[in-house]
Amino acid sequence: MLTGDSRLAPESLEGGSNPRIRLAIHLRHYQTSLRTALQQKFPATVWLLGASLFRAAASAYVRECPPRTPCIAEYGRDFPRFVAGFEGAAGLGYIEAFASLEWLLGRASIALDATPLMWHELAASGPDLLLDATFSLQPGVGYLRSAHAVDQLMTLYLRNHEPESFGLPARDTPMEVSGSRGSFRMDRLTPATFVFREALCDGDSVSGASSRALEIDARFDPGQALRELVAAGLVTSLNPAGTQP
């Protein structure tokens, strides 16, 4: 129905003289509302691409990827991947990472913090239970690894600063996004710490996340990394093996 094909108009529509015209108007309004929602969620991406190109990409996305659930807050989650393959934007090798970073920042800014766990609460569980446990992290936490320093570009946008020239460095950039109630932050992590925290965020156990990090860096200290995560207030619950968050 998002194609706007008037032949799909149900003849059973009542009221008015032309149900096809009424349906076409409804479809245009619906598409416009979805495109507007994308523009509101990705203002930095609009800034980077330009209004015209973004509008074209958003219109194509609305036609090809209509909402699957009634929750408009989740609409656009896969827009970064879509726009990266859109004609005219595909030449920007960092556009998917930049838009993904913006999605995480937007999600973080509207999150509500849960009560964080303290280290003594985790330590009381004992090492055996702790190693096989999983953690729930704050709702605003997200992880992104980019081949370019897109956080630098995002900082320029947030500061409303337009330099005469800017070269986006090609650099492995593991990032953590966190925030709540209208505020957010971007932090770079070491590769091993990134792998550890992302694995925990994805539901891996402490032992599993530690093994992944140690494959990256044999000097990685899982105990210290866990302490730092807890000290940052990012852990909200411990879930023993076999239990659901």
Buried (B, 14 or more C-beta within 10 A) or exposed (E): EBEBEBEEBEEEEEEEEEBBEBBBEEBEEBBEEBBEBBBEBBEBBBBBBEEEBBBBBBBBBBEEBEBEEEEEEEBBEEBBEBBBEBEBBEEBEBBBBBBBBBBBBBBBBBBEBBEBBEEEEBEEEEEEBBBEBBBBBBBBBBBBBBEBBBBBBBEBBEEEEEEEEEEBEEEEBBBBBBBBEEEBEBEEBBBBBBBBBBBBBEEBBBBBBBBBBBEBBEEBBBEEBBBBBBEBBBBBBBBEEEEEE
